[in-house]
Amino acid sequence: MENIKVSILCLCFNHEKYIRKCLDGFVMQQCDFEYEVLIHDDASTDSSAEIIKEYEQKYPNIIKPVYQSENQFSKGIKISKTFLFSKVKGEYIALCEGDDFWTDPLKLKKQVEFLDNNPEYSACVHRATLKFNKKNTESEFPRISEGREFSLDEIIREGGGIFATNSLMARTREYLTLPECFEAKGFGDYQRFMYAAICGKIWCMYDNMSQYNCENEGSWTATVWKNPEKRLAHHRELIRMLTAVNEYYNYKFNEPIEFKIKQTQFDIFVLTNDKKSMKLPEYRPFLKKHREIKFKQFILKNFPFVKKLLRR
């Protein structure tokens, strides 16, 4: 009889270069409880589905795939909500997309033990390695010196990139009951982190237990963030969602939400080269930071030896 403790949600589309490493990260977990991998292949045109089937046959009690014959994402269908949520059996949900992977065989065990022993926490995350494959560079985030709690204020201000998606483990009852006001096209992590911090507390472990790949072919960074028009749409959708959340909670979290809305509006001014609006009084803190970043980029580009000095 199944007694699933953790349900892992994994989305895959044309990840043949990475999916084997991702699946290895799942099956290597050393646990004293049962877990399942609910993996959705969105009609990949490469060999991703064949690789998943290989693992399904080898680990039938763990790997539980959903295979599509037609791409669902292109139809605007919300994959996890439509195809995976109803299959979840675990007390906790963990995430990892098909082009990322876990590096610690005790990842699930550590997070489950923490959440079991700390019921006031609704979610647990951990440090991860951010890998830029095109530049072959990497860094660790979040930058903390020890494990600590992250507040809702920090999460709202920092955005979805504050933690790696594949570091999250959340209580299923909260993860599956996200209020409608959080619904937004092209978003997922940010709202989940916010809602978890509203429902309880979020603890970030110091342990680095995963790698989050950035700028892979077909990734969100490559398809959205580097396309000015899509990035503009993304920013506007973020403002719409934050406004809806603010209203839903009767402006209880107004200060950090207003900060994030103004920051996002400033990013829109930068993209549209609206220099007049950038200089308005309410956007001066963002303009100052923008200039500091541009100056640093100029120095690093024209004086590369400075980069070596900064690493010392």
Phi, psi and omega in degrees: 000132182287135174224072187288128178266320183230133172252121179264128178257127182224126177254134184227135171207114180053050181250031185301333180288338189237338192297327180296318179294323177298311182294324177298322178297330178285308188286346179276355183299133181256104186229157171254026178216166180271147176217161181227153176244111176264100186248131182248117175260118188269059179058052178302144179263359175256206184266016182304311183299321180295321179293318178298318179298325178299315180286326177300318180290325182280326182231064186296337180275350181248308185275114183233090187275161167235119181254135178252144175266342176230142181294124183271327181300320181294342178271000180083014181277135178279107191300301185300313182296323184279319190248340187247323186304320182292344182266351184296130178242346187281156174288331179235155176242134174238153185238147169191118179281163189294345179255012175240176179201160176266149184243350184244121180293349180255010182307304182298318181299314181297316183289321178297316180300319180296311182292324176298322185270353182225076184297343179284349178264130180268343181204159179222133177233182179205169177293156180213164175264124176266115185249121174263099189292327181291321180270348184057044177236158180210159177209165180255142177209156353292158182275094180230154181265347178197166178297142180200165177278143174249134183276162175300320180302314180298316184294317179298315183291323185277330179090183186296340181279006181293327177230160173283136178306318185279013174258349187281132164230125184231159176289131186302320184300327178276321184298323185269000183243035180297122180301152185299332182299338180277350182297130180203137181289128177087006180236159177196306184295313186304310181296321181297317178296316180299311184294323177298321180287337175283321183285331183196227178237161176238125178254134176251118177284148177287334182304132173267111189234013179201166173240131179248114183273137182238145176071020172296156177301126180086359180286167179299320180298317183287323186269333183248303190296329182267004176251110185307317181294317179291326179292322176300314179299322179297314180298317181293324177292325177296316179297318179299315181295314180298323177297318179295319179295318180300316180292319182299321181264020177052041174061026179296328181246036189299317186300305179293327180293317178296323176300312182293323178296315180294320178299317180292322177296322177297319178300325177294319177299320180295315181295325181266004179057038179272079185293329179296314180291327179300332184267002178298147186309318185290348181251006183300320178299324180285326178294319179299313180295321179300317180293322178297318179295316180297321180294317179297319178296321179296315181297313183294327180286319186266342179227072186302335181295338180297326181301321180292323180295322181292334181282343183283000000 
